[in-house]
């Protein structure tokens, strides 16, 4: 199915919504890559996620749209921002230098391969045997009800296995972050704190200790009780700030 | 059930009705926010045995307008170290979700305007109540970015506190909302009030037992950063918190968002637990009574919010986190399971109550073990004071922390 056919099949409001959301997504995605400041990159990521949420609503996948915003923008990107803000943004980092030799060539080749794969998969249906979904599901009941029913009946085992995986990840993050046997890296603590200036855009100095303590504080809460990602990243924060 | 307004296609009349709903909701919310500021100041001053604002207009009603005008004409400062773009963006991120949440709240019954069936709420999306959770998770950004972009210490500390607090209490808030959804069998706010509409003993506050409502009230107060959970702006510690560096109109936007959230959360408590616009009506002006009931209940809740603010002292940060993670979330989760079990059958309900009691005992035991271990670990008191919480109970060979 070619692009003009898809556009012709949709109504005008649908097409306009899709175009706007697509522009938001792409601009946000470019922003993630091109922005100099990591905080701005994270905000651009939020923009992309919102665009995707709008596309979900457009496809009548209301529940996915809401969960997209709650989980990704509300939890995961907030976590990114936490880590960026508290561990400090080293703005002198040379973004343009290659970390590995030949990195760009490999990235380009891999990127083109992924693009080719996406194009190939989008045009055929030989991977899963299912048609792509372009519109509301058939049958009675709301979108949420259908989703809930299929998760808790047909796909119950994958669902439970995923939740077990998440629990394992949380426990693993806590175990890794605590390192009970390694003792106290007290001699390194001041250097670490200087290297990772925890305060906003381009500020440091007296009061950094207080911010460090706050970081350790938030990290403690995260390590003990939050989600897998929160545990891992915030725990790493605790390891650095002490 | 989809919005009946769109059942017969979207014509000019439908578009006009939607626009009118949006404009009316926007205006009413702004005006009631203004009145809420006045109401809060007046009630608090009554409770503190003083007069409060009484110069601008009758009973000082126009005081908020005067303050707003003053703020509008103040100098707009931009700190030198601030991240200019984010600094300007943050107040908008605080105020826009506050407006949007109100869109899903049903303020009245269902009326017929020019042969169109109109629900008296701006939007009735099928995801309804999830929209609230999504918007409250966006609201975190306003606070967080405001604190970070100011480029100074106290705002950053305020922002960290605020966002950790909002994320923590969102879990408890979400669990109570799920309890309501279980009972209503729908996420749509209109269906939630319809499920409570028959008699007042079918209101969720009674039907679900008092506990989810109490948790909702506590968690929503914490979510809004209102006293006694206003650590984010603790004046005595942080000089104003995340909005220290803001002035003029941008400060006014934060202020607006805070009071707007108070109104919205009160309206939401009414929707989820007190039947929304449900209440006895009369035959004349049939459309008016639900709106009056809704306004009355919401005002009562706003009063409760002010009352809480006036009477409770601010919590300490570790107390706040303990309350959220160790008490409210397990309680909300256990209550959710009991409600789910009772929905299946009485036997399941009792089985889950038994399991809940057992789990609570185990949890209490594990917490007390943790507390004993923490007491045995020696740590310098300075580190504890800085961190604000007793540090994590890590058994360290060296024995010194921080």
Interface residues (C-beta under 8 A of the other chain):
Chain A: X37 X39 X40 X43 X46 X62 X63 X65 X66 X67 X69 X70 X73 X74 X75 X78 X81 X82 X85 X86 X142 X143 X144 X178 X180 X183 X184 X186 X198 X199 X200 X201 X202 X203 X207 X209 X210 X211 X213 X214 X215 X216 X217 X218 X220 X221 X223 X224 X225 X226 X242
Chain B: X81 X82 X83 X85 X86 X89 X125 X126 X127 X130 X131 X133 X134 X136 X137 X138 X140 X141 X144 X145 X147 X148 X149 X150 X151 X152 X153 X155 X156 X157 X159 X160 X161 X163 X164 X167 X168 X170 X186 X187 X317 X321 X325 X383 X386 X387 X388 X389 X391 X392 X394 X395 X396 X397 X398 X400 X401 X402
